[in-house]
Amino acid sequence: MKVNVGSENKVKIEAVFDILKEYPDFSSCEVTGKKADSEVSGQPKSLEETIKGAKNRAENSFLGCKYSFGLESGLMKVPGTKTGYMDVTCCAIYDGENFHLGLSSAFEYPIAVTEYVLEDGLEVSSAFFKAGLAKDEKIGSREGAIGFLTKNRIVRKEYTKQAIRMALIHLENKELY
């Protein structure tokens, strides 16, 4: 079975591959990363935009495969937080007809990072760099902001896997959905 991931980001592709080998129906599948436009801003600033980006990536990478996966991280408003926002990752699995969605847990960026994202329009990796929290602007292709903030107790790949597992609930329990 062929599965596409709507991204060329190695972390996202590996996360899908690692999770799928845990599921009997997917254990022998071939996972390929494909460049796919999210058709949303480089840094989504709402849950709706994040979900739309994941769905667009999944749909735009659905070529010659049984399933395609779109993964998008973005901000969502969360009352009671210090910044008013938290980061969440959405996984959209597309089967050519339907989308199957899952979300990760959520966490809050440092105040300065959130301000750079919202006020200056920076993507998170660039905001972490500008705030002096990252040595370069490629943190999202490695441990991610979550890795930095948890001191690598949870890295971006593991965080992304949460959303993938949640979306796979639909495929593993088709009779319920």
Rosetta blueprint (number, residue, H / E / L):
1 M L
2 K E
3 V E
4 N E
5 V E
6 G L
7 S L
8 E L
9 N L
10 K H
11 V H
12 K H
13 I H
14 E H
15 A H
16 V H
17 F H
18 D H
19 I H
20 L H
21 K L
22 E L
23 Y L
24 P L
25 D L
26 F L
27 S L
28 S L
29 C L
30 E E
31 V E
32 T E
33 G E
34 K L
35 K L
36 A L
37 D L
38 S L
39 E L
40 V L
41 S L
42 G L
43 Q L
44 P L
45 K L
46 S L
47 L H
48 E H
49 E H
50 T H
51 I H
52 K H
53 G H
54 A H
55 K H
56 N H
57 R H
58 A H
59 E H
60 N H
61 S L
62 F L
63 L L
64 G L
65 C L
66 K L
67 Y E
68 S E
69 F E
70 G E
71 L E
72 E E
73 S E
74 G E
75 L E
76 M E
77 K E
78 V L
79 P L
80 G L
81 T L
82 K L
83 T L
84 G L
85 Y E
86 M E
87 D E
88 V E
89 T E
90 C E
91 C E
92 A E
93 I E
94 Y E
95 D L
96 G L
97 E L
98 N L
99 F E
100 H E
101 L E
102 G E
103 L E
104 S L
105 S L
106 A L
107 F E
108 E L
109 Y L
110 P L
111 I H
112 A H
113 V H
114 T H
115 E H
116 Y H
117 V H
118 L H
119 E H
120 D H
121 G L
122 L L
123 E L
124 V H
125 S H
126 S H
127 A H
128 F H
129 F H
130 K H
131 A L
132 G L
133 L L
134 A L
135 K L
136 D L
137 E L
138 K L
139 I H
140 G H
141 S H
142 R L
143 E L
144 G H
145 A H
146 I H
147 G H
148 F H
149 L H
150 T L
151 K L
152 N L
153 R L
154 I L
155 V L
156 R H
157 K H
158 E H
159 Y H
160 T H
161 K H
162 Q H
163 A H
164 I H
165 R H
166 M H
167 A H
168 L H
169 I H
170 H H
171 L H
172 E H
173 N L
174 K H
175 E H
176 L H
177 Y L
